[in-house]
């Protein structure tokens, strides 16, 4: 049965499109960078898009929802790159583990401290332990588990170590150089060398002895 084009069009009326949400987030990010996120209001974001605040609220319930979505988008970019690296475990789990640990640490440093005024929002999300930050850390836990599991499957990492407990221990160690709260608290001086040292110690425990 053919669809009625009039009814199809009506279904679109009043429904926030995905691209409209992206437009709102793009505008918010630009304003945050120009003014600092704490000074930007929902009215500012709506005005930048030529819409009323009421229309903007059809896409996001409140200002906090916008802030969380902007934060999630920034963290998702780190996650996507981390998964790209983690997939290399099929070819070389040990090298992938090393690369993954360093890449995440450096990307979190850049996100939190080197992305201009946008860093302020990520730091606020960190201090408030917002849901996007919690989800991000859960994802990193899954990345570590994926690489260790592949290493155990290939016999280059110790299969006698319980996967879940080993993953939790490795994740706890890497949290020192990965977790936004830790980076915010202790800073990033010497981050690369500290990350390399932690990774080396973990691999000494994880790798199968010849």
C-alpha positions as CSV (number, residue, x, y, z in Angstrom):
1,X,0.0,0.0,0.0
2,X,1.4,3.4,-0.9
3,X,2.0,5.9,1.8
4,X,0.1,9.1,1.9
5,X,2.6,11.9,1.3
6,X,0.5,14.4,3.2
7,X,0.4,12.1,6.3
8,X,4.1,11.5,6.0
9,X,4.7,15.2,6.0
10,X,2.4,15.7,8.9
11,X,4.4,13.2,11.0
12,X,7.4,15.5,10.6
13,X,5.7,18.6,11.8
14,X,6.6,19.5,15.4
15,X,9.2,16.7,15.7
16,X,12.8,17.8,16.5
17,X,15.0,16.4,13.8
18,X,18.3,14.9,14.6
19,X,20.1,17.6,12.5
20,X,18.3,20.3,14.5
21,X,19.8,18.9,17.7
22,X,23.2,18.9,16.1
23,X,22.7,22.5,15.0
24,X,21.9,23.4,18.5
25,X,25.0,21.7,19.9
26,X,27.2,23.2,17.2
27,X,25.9,26.7,18.2
28,X,26.3,26.0,21.9
29,X,29.9,24.9,21.3
30,X,30.7,28.0,19.4
31,X,29.3,30.2,22.0
32,X,31.0,28.3,24.8
33,X,34.3,28.8,23.1
34,X,33.7,32.5,22.5
35,X,32.2,33.5,25.8
36,X,32.8,30.7,28.3
37,X,30.1,28.1,28.9
38,X,29.0,29.6,32.3
39,X,28.1,32.9,30.7
40,X,26.0,31.4,27.8
41,X,22.2,31.2,28.3
42,X,19.6,29.2,26.4
43,X,18.4,32.4,25.0
44,X,21.9,33.1,23.6
45,X,21.9,29.7,21.9
46,X,18.4,30.2,20.5
47,X,19.2,33.6,19.2
48,X,22.3,32.3,17.4
49,X,20.1,30.0,15.5
50,X,17.3,32.5,14.8
51,X,14.8,30.5,16.9
52,X,12.9,31.1,20.1
53,X,13.9,29.5,23.4
54,X,10.6,27.6,23.3
55,X,11.5,26.0,20.1
56,X,14.9,25.0,21.4
57,X,13.3,23.4,24.4
58,X,11.5,21.0,22.0
59,X,14.9,19.5,21.4
60,X,16.5,19.8,24.8
61,X,14.5,19.9,28.1
62,X,16.9,22.4,29.8
63,X,20.3,23.9,29.7
64,X,21.8,20.9,31.6
65,X,20.6,18.6,28.8
66,X,22.5,20.8,26.3
67,X,25.6,20.8,28.4
68,X,25.5,17.0,28.9
69,X,25.0,16.4,25.1
70,X,27.9,18.7,24.3
71,X,30.1,16.8,26.8
72,X,28.9,13.4,25.5
73,X,29.8,14.4,21.9
74,X,33.3,15.4,22.9
75,X,33.8,12.1,24.9
76,X,32.3,10.1,22.1
77,X,35.0,11.3,19.8
78,X,37.6,10.0,22.2
79,X,35.7,6.7,22.4
80,X,35.5,6.3,18.7
81,X,39.3,6.7,18.2
82,X,40.0,4.4,21.2
83,X,37.8,1.7,19.6
84,X,39.7,2.1,16.4
85,X,42.9,1.4,18.2
86,X,41.4,-1.4,20.3
87,X,40.4,-3.3,17.2
88,X,44.1,-3.7,16.4
89,X,44.3,-6.3,19.2
90,X,43.4,-9.0,16.6
91,X,46.8,-8.4,15.0
92,X,48.9,-7.5,18.1
93,X,47.3,-7.4,21.6
94,X,50.4,-6.3,23.4
95,X,51.2,-3.4,21.1
96,X,47.5,-2.4,21.0
97,X,47.5,-2.3,24.8
98,X,50.4,0.0,24.8
99,X,49.0,2.3,22.1
100,X,45.5,2.4,23.7
101,X,46.8,3.3,27.1
102,X,48.9,6.2,25.7
103,X,46.3,7.5,23.2
104,X,43.5,7.8,25.7
105,X,45.7,9.6,28.2
106,X,46.9,12.1,25.6
107,X,43.4,12.7,24.2
108,X,42.0,13.3,27.7
109,X,44.8,15.7,28.4
110,X,44.0,17.6,25.2
111,X,40.2,17.6,25.9
112,X,40.5,18.8,29.4
113,X,43.3,21.2,29.2
114,X,44.1,22.2,25.6
115,X,40.7,22.8,23.9
116,X,40.3,26.4,24.9
117,X,37.3,27.5,26.8
118,X,35.5,24.3,25.9
119,X,37.7,22.6,28.4
120,X,35.8,24.4,31.2
121,X,32.6,22.4,30.4
122,X,34.4,19.1,30.4
123,X,36.0,20.0,33.7
124,X,32.6,20.9,35.2
125,X,31.2,17.6,33.9
126,X,34.1,15.8,35.6
127,X,33.7,17.5,38.9
128,X,29.9,16.9,38.8
129,X,30.4,13.2,37.7
130,X,27.7,13.8,35.0
131,X,26.2,10.7,33.3
132,X,28.3,11.2,30.1
133,X,31.5,10.9,32.2
134,X,30.2,7.8,33.9
135,X,29.3,6.2,30.6
136,X,32.7,7.2,29.2
137,X,34.6,5.4,31.9
138,X,32.4,2.3,31.5
139,X,33.4,2.3,27.8
140,X,37.1,2.5,28.7
141,X,36.6,-0.4,31.0
142,X,35.2,-2.4,28.1
143,X,38.1,-1.4,25.9
144,X,40.6,-2.8,28.3
145,X,38.6,-6.0,28.7
146,X,38.4,-6.4,24.9
147,X,42.2,-6.2,24.5
148,X,43.1,-8.4,27.4
149,X,40.5,-11.0,26.3
150,X,42.1,-11.0,22.8
151,X,45.6,-11.3,24.4
152,X,44.5,-14.3,26.5
153,X,42.8,-15.9,23.4
154,X,46.0,-15.6,21.4
155,X,48.2,-16.9,24.3
156,X,50.3,-13.7,24.6
157,X,48.6,-12.7,27.8
158,X,48.2,-15.0,30.8
159,X,45.1,-17.0,30.6
160,X,45.4,-18.1,34.2
161,X,44.4,-14.6,35.3
162,X,40.6,-14.2,35.7
163,X,39.5,-11.8,33.0
164,X,37.0,-9.7,35.0
165,X,39.3,-9.2,38.0
166,X,42.3,-8.6,35.8
167,X,40.4,-6.0,33.7
168,X,39.2,-4.3,36.9
169,X,42.8,-4.1,38.2
170,X,44.2,-2.8,35.0
171,X,41.5,-0.2,34.6
172,X,42.0,1.0,38.2
173,X,45.7,1.4,37.4
174,X,45.0,3.4,34.2
175,X,42.5,5.6,35.9
176,X,45.3,7.6,37.3
177,X,46.1,8.9,33.8
178,X,42.7,8.4,32.2
179,X,40.0,9.5,34.6
180,X,39.0,13.2,34.2
181,X,38.8,13.6,38.0
182,X,42.3,12.3,38.5
183,X,43.7,14.5,35.8
184,X,41.9,17.5,37.1
185,X,43.2,16.8,40.6
186,X,46.8,15.9,39.9
187,X,47.4,17.7,36.7
188,X,49.1,16.5,33.6
189,X,52.8,17.3,34.2
190,X,54.8,14.2,33.2
191,X,51.7,12.5,31.9
192,X,53.4,10.7,29.0
193,X,56.1,9.2,31.2
194,X,53.7,8.2,34.0
195,X,51.4,6.5,31.4
196,X,54.3,4.6,29.9
197,X,55.5,3.4,33.3
198,X,52.0,2.2,34.4
199,X,51.5,0.5,31.1
200,X,54.9,-1.2,31.3
201,X,54.2,-2.5,34.8
202,X,50.8,-3.8,33.7
203,X,52.2,-5.6,30.7
204,X,54.9,-7.3,32.8
205,X,52.1,-8.8,34.9
206,X,49.9,-9.6,31.9
207,X,52.2,-11.0,29.3
208,X,52.9,-14.7,29.1
209,X,56.4,-15.6,30.2
210,X,58.6,-17.3,27.6
